[in-house]
Amino acid sequence: TLPHIGWNQVQLASPHPLFDGIDDGADFYFVHSYVGAPEEASVTVATTDHGRSFVSAIARGPLLGVQFHPERSGDDGLRLLANFTGLVRAARARAA
């Protein structure tokens, strides 16, 4: 059901370093009125249920995307942001 505003669980569909140290089913804060529908199921990292299941995190190579707001999602959101910056640093170091 849209719009979707509030806390909801994110279930991991496949392991990804973006979610290192974050429990499967962790709560994140959502504020959105649409859902993405990737053409390739292989990019799905996490899903969430709100009226129906939808993709809430994707990864394809260096491209990462989340449907929720990590900056508003407490400790798990901060962990996700730290993981993201770590991935960026590692990619920059490989490129140097």
ROTOR-828063 format. One record per atom (N, C-alpha, C): residue number from 1; y, z, x. Coordinates in steps of 0.2 Angstrom, whole numbers, padded with zeros to 4 digits. Each point is the difference from the previous one (the first is absolute). Example, Ala and Ser with C-alpha at 12.3 -4.5 7.8 and 13.67 -1.06 7.14 Angstrom:
  pavo  north     up   east
     1  -0028   0039   0066
     1   0006   0000  -0004
     1   0006   0000   0004
     2   0005  -0004  -0002
     2   0006   0001   0004
     2   0005   0003  -0004
This chain:
  pavo  north     up   east
     1  -0006   0000   0004
     1   0006   0000  -0004
     1   0006   0000   0004
     2   0005  -0004  -0001
     2   0006  -0001   0004
     2   0006   0002  -0005
     3   0005   0003   0003
     3   0001   0002   0007
     3  -0004   0006   0002
     4  -0001   0000   0006
     4  -0004   0006   0003
     4   0005   0004   0004
     5   0001   0006  -0002
     5   0004   0005   0004
     5  -0004   0006   0000
     6   0000   0003   0006
     6  -0003   0006   0002
     6  -0006   0000   0005
     7  -0003   0006   0001
     7  -0005   0001   0005
     7  -0007  -0003  -0003
     8  -0004  -0003   0005
     8  -0006  -0003  -0002
     8  -0004  -0001   0006
     9  -0007   0000  -0001
     9  -0005   0000   0006
     9  -0001  -0007   0002
    10   0000   0000   0007
    10  -0002  -0007   0003
    10  -0007   0001   0003
    11  -0004  -0005  -0002
    11  -0007   0000   0002
    11  -0001  -0006   0005
    12  -0003   0002   0006
    12   0000  -0005   0006
    12  -0006  -0005  -0002
    13   0001  -0006   0000
    13  -0005  -0005  -0001
    13  -0003  -0002   0007
    14   0004   0000   0005
    14  -0003  -0001   0007
    14   0004   0004   0005
    15  -0003   0002   0005
    15   0003   0004   0005
    15   0006  -0004   0004
    16   0005   0003   0001
    16   0006  -0003   0004
    16   0004   0006   0003
    17   0002  -0002   0006
    17   0004   0005   0004
    17   0006   0003  -0003
    18   0003  -0004  -0005
    18   0006   0002  -0004
    18  -0002   0007  -0003
    19  -0006   0001  -0002
    19  -0002   0006  -0004
    19  -0004   0005   0004
    20   0001  -0001   0007
    20  -0004   0005   0004
    20   0003   0007  -0001
    21  -0004   0005  -0001
    21   0002   0007  -0001
    21   0002   0001  -0008
    22  -0001  -0004  -0004
    22   0002   0000  -0007
    22  -0007   0000  -0004
    23  -0001   0005  -0004
    23  -0006   0000  -0004
    23   0000  -0005  -0005
    24  -0006  -0003  -0002
    24  -0001  -0004  -0005
    24   0001   0003  -0007
    25   0004  -0003  -0004
    25   0002   0003  -0006
    25   0007   0004   0001
    26   0003   0000   0005
    26   0007   0003   0001
    26   0005  -0002  -0005
    27   0004   0005  -0002
    27   0005  -0002  -0005
    27   0006  -0003   0004
    28   0003  -0005  -0003
    28   0006  -0003   0002
    28   0005  -0001  -0006
    29   0006  -0001   0002
    29   0005  -0001  -0006
    29   0002  -0007  -0001
    30  -0001  -0002  -0006
    30   0001  -0007  -0002
    30   0006  -0001  -0005
    31   0004  -0005   0001
    31   0005  -0002  -0005
    31   0000  -0008   0000
    32  -0003  -0003  -0005
    32   0000  -0007   0000
    32  -0001  -0002  -0007
    33   0002  -0007  -0001
    33  -0001  -0003  -0006
    33  -0004  -0006   0000
    34  -0004  -0001   0006
    34  -0004  -0006   0001
    34  -0006   0002   0004
    35  -0005  -0004   0000
    35  -0005   0001   0005
    35  -0001  -0007   0004
    36  -0002   0001   0006
    36  -0002  -0006   0004
    36  -0007  -0002  -0002
    37  -0002  -0006   0001
    37  -0007  -0003  -0001
    37  -0001  -0005   0005
    38  -0003   0003   0006
    38  -0001  -0004   0006
    38  -0006  -0005  -0002
    39   0001  -0006   0002
    39  -0005  -0006  -0001
    39  -0006   0002   0004
    40   0000   0003   0006
    40  -0006   0002   0004
    40  -0001   0007   0000
    41  -0006   0001  -0003
    41  -0002   0007  -0001
    41  -0001   0004   0007
    42  -0001  -0004   0005
    42  -0001   0003   0007
    42   0006   0004   0003
    43   0006  -0002  -0003
    43   0006   0004   0002
    43   0001   0007  -0003
    44  -0004   0001  -0005
    44   0001   0007  -0003
    44  -0002   0006   0004
    45   0004   0004   0001
    45  -0001   0006   0004
    45  -0001   0006  -0005
    46   0004   0000  -0005
    46  -0001   0006  -0005
    46   0002  -0002  -0007
    47  -0003   0003  -0005
    47   0001  -0001  -0007
    47   0003   0007  -0003
    48   0003  -0001  -0006
    48   0002   0006  -0004
    48  -0002  -0002  -0007
    49  -0001   0005  -0004
    49  -0001  -0001  -0008
    49   0006   0003  -0003
    50   0002  -0004  -0005
    50   0006   0002  -0004
    50  -0001  -0005  -0006
    51  -0004   0002  -0005
    51  -0001  -0005  -0006
    51  -0006  -0005   0002
    52   0000  -0002   0006
    52  -0005  -0004   0003
    52   0001   0000   0008
    53  -0005  -0002   0003
    53   0000   0000   0007
    53   0004  -0006   0003
    54   0004   0002   0005
    54   0005  -0005   0003
    54   0000   0001   0008
    55   0001  -0005   0004
    55   0001   0001   0007
    55   0006   0003   0002
    56   0000   0006   0004
    56   0005   0004   0002
    56   0002   0000   0007
    57  -0004  -0004   0004
    57   0001  -0001   0007
    57  -0004  -0006   0003
    58   0004  -0004   0004
    58  -0004  -0006   0002
    58   0002   0000   0008
    59  -0005  -0004   0003
    59   0001  -0001   0008
    59  -0003  -0007   0001
    60   0004  -0004   0004
    60  -0002  -0006   0002
    60   0003  -0001   0007
    61  -0004   0001   0005
    61   0003  -0001   0007
    61   0005   0006   0000
    62   0006  -0002   0003
    62   0006   0004   0001
    62   0003   0002  -0007
    63  -0001  -0003  -0005
    63   0003   0001  -0006
    63  -0003   0005  -0004
    64   0004   0005  -0002
    64  -0002   0006  -0004
    64   0005   0001  -0006
    65  -0003   0002  -0005
    65   0004   0001  -0006
    65  -0003   0006  -0005
    66   0004   0004  -0003
    66  -0002   0005  -0004
    66   0004   0000  -0007
    67  -0003   0001  -0005
    67   0003   0000  -0007
    67   0004   0007  -0001
    68  -0002   0005   0004
    68   0003   0006  -0001
    68   0006   0002   0005
    69   0003   0005  -0001
    69   0006   0002   0004
    69  -0002   0006   0005
    70  -0002  -0002   0007
    70  -0002   0005   0004
    70   0005   0005   0002
    71   0006  -0002   0000
    71   0006   0004   0002
    71   0001   0006  -0006
    72  -0003  -0001  -0005
    72   0000   0005  -0006
    72  -0006   0003  -0001
    73  -0005  -0001   0004
    73  -0007   0003  -0001
    73  -0002   0005   0004
    74   0004   0005   0002
    74  -0002   0006   0004
    74  -0003  -0001   0006
    75  -0004   0004   0002
    75  -0004   0000   0007
    75  -0004  -0006   0001
    76  -0003  -0002  -0006
    76  -0005  -0006   0001
    76   0005  -0006   0001
    77   0006  -0001  -0003
    77   0004  -0005   0001
    77   0003   0000   0007
    78   0002   0006   0003
    78   0002   0000   0007
    78  -0005  -0002   0004
    79  -0007   0002  -0001
    79  -0005  -0002   0004
    79  -0001  -0008   0000
    80   0001  -0003  -0006
    80  -0001  -0007   0000
    80   0006  -0003   0004
    81   0006   0002  -0001
    81   0006  -0003   0004
    81  -0002   0001   0008
    82  -0002   0006   0002
    82  -0002   0001   0007
    82  -0005  -0005   0002
    83  -0005  -0001  -0004
    83  -0005  -0005   0002
    83   0003  -0007   0000
    84   0004  -0001  -0004
    84   0003  -0007   0000
    84   0004  -0001   0007
    85   0004   0005   0001
    85   0004  -0001   0006
    85  -0004   0000   0007
    86  -0006   0004  -0001
    86  -0005  -0001   0006
    86  -0003  -0007   0000
    87  -0001  -0003  -0005
    87  -0003  -0007   0000
    87   0006  -0005   0003
    88   0006   0001  -0002
    88   0005  -0004   0002
    88   0001   0001   0008
    89   0000   0006   0002
    89   0000   0001   0007
    89  -0005  -0003   0004
    90  -0006   0001  -0002
    90  -0006  -0003   0003
    90   0000  -0008   0000
    91   0003  -0003  -0005
    91   0000  -0007   0000
    91   0006  -0002   0005
    92   0005   0003   0000
    92   0006  -0001   0005
    92  -0003   0001   0007
    93  -0004   0005   0001
    93  -0003   0001   0007
    93  -0004  -0006   0002
    94  -0004  -0002  -0005
    94  -0005  -0006   0002
    94   0004  -0006   0001
    95   0006  -0001  -0003
    95   0004  -0006   0000
    95   0004   0000   0007
    96   0001   0006   0003
    96   0004   0000   0006
    96  -0004  -0002   0006
